Amino acid sequence: MDFDPLRRALEPAIRRVLHFAWRFTRGLTLGVRAVVVAGDGKVFLVKHSYMAGWYLPGGGVESGETLLLALERELREEGNIEPIDPPKLFGVYFNSHVSRRDHVALFVVRSFRQSAPPQPCREIIDHGFFALDALPADTTRATRERLAEVFDGRAVTDIW
């Protein structure tokens, strides 16, 4: 007996049911990251207490929050940074391993105020502005790729 016709008939329905169930058991999540560029061309990076390496500042978008509001909140929490001009959306990336976010929106911030240097806290254990040619050795690969895309204008990958 040939099951191929039966399988072909049932497969789309099974996929729809599984996709529907997946959507309700795990909501779509978004994250934001920022390339904060100082007037001298240095970029702001943070080091988290729970992950090794240096990262672009950012985090998750909370329920009911827009991307820009999430970005402003994260910049304020991680660096006491307040954008003056609206940040520019650079791209949206499929997230593979940086966090538990499905997609990460990357913004570029070139005009900002830093009210006071942020103090290390439980989440952010170190931070600073770094020249592109003097990034810390343990800057993550994804961070280096995003910086290359922003400053060199070359597409590296659409996966974070």
N, C-alpha and C positions, 0 to 999 in steps of 0.2 A: 504494500500500500504506500502510495506516495504522499508524504506529509508536507511537501513544499507548498502546494496551493493553500493548505490550511494555515501553515506558518506565515505565509505572506499575507493572508487575510487577517490574522490575529495580531501580528507584530505591531502595526501602527496603533491599534487600540491599547495594547499593553504598554507601549511607550507613553501614550497620552496619560494613562492612569498613573504610571510611575512618575512621570514628570509632575503631574498635579499633586501627588502625595509629597514629592520632594520639595515643591514650592511651599507647602504648608508646614513642613517639619523643619525647614531651614530657610529663614528669610534672606533676601538679597541684602548684602551689606556693602557700604561704600567707605572709602578712606580718602583722606586728603594729605598731600605733602606739598612743601613749598621750597623753591630755590630762592632764598633770600640773599640778594646781592647788595653789598655795601658799595659806597661811592668809589672805593679803591679796588673794586673787583673781587673782593673776598666774599666767600659764601659762609653762611651760618650752618653749623652742624651740631647735632646733639648726640649724646651717648646715654642710652637707657640703662637702668639698673638690671633689667630682666633680659637683655639681649646683648650679645657681644658686638662691638664695632660702632662706627660713627654713621649716623643717618641724617637725612634731611628731616627737618621738623615737620610734625604732622600727627595725624591719628584718625580715629574713627568719626564718622558722621552719626550723630545721635538721632533718634526718632524725632521727626518734626523739625529738624534743622536743615538749612540749606547748605550747599557746599561752601559758600563764602562765609557763612556764620561759623561753620565748623572750623574752617581755616583760621579765621580771626581768633576764635577761642583757643585753638591749639598753639598759635603763635604767641598769644598772650601768656598761656600757661607755661610754655617751654622756653620762651626767650624774652618775655616782656616786650614783644615787638608788636607794633600797631601800624598796619599799612596806611599810608597817606592816600595814595592813588589806588584805584581798584586793582587787585591782583589780576594778572593775565593768565587765562587758562592755556596751558601749554599742550596738554594731552591727557587722555584717559587710558590707563593700562590695565590689562588683565593681571590680577595678582596671583602669583604662583606660590610664594613662600614667605614674604616679608611679614605678613600678619594674617589674620583670619578674615580679611576683607576680600570680597569678590573682585572689586575694581578699585583702582586708586586714581584720583584726579590730581594732576600735577599743575601747580600754579607757579608763576614767576613774580616775585615781589622785588621791585627795584627802588621804591620810594616808601620809606617807613620811618617811624620814631621808635627808639628804644628807651623807655622811661627810666630804667635803671638796669644795670647788669643783673641778670637773673641769678638767684642763689640756688645752688644744687639742692635737690629735694629727693624724696623717696623714688620718684620715677626717673628724673633726669639727674644723673650723677656728674655730668660734665657737659660743656658747651663751648662754642667759640666760633670766631670768624677765621677762615683759613684761605690762603691763596690757593688757586687751582693747582699750581705746580708744587705745593707743599702740603697736600692733604695728609692727614694721619695715615700711617701704614695700614691700620685696621679699618679704614673706610670701606664700607660694604661694596660689593661689586655692583649691585643695583644702583646705589648712590652715584658711583663713578659713571655708570652708563647714562643716568639721567643728566648728570652734569655735562657729559660729552655731547648729548643731544642738544642741550640748551646753549652751550657755548661754542661748540664746533659745528652745530647745525647738521649733524649726521644722525640718521636714524639708527639706533642700535637694536632695539627689539620692542615689540608691543607687549611684552610680558615683564612684569616688575619682578 
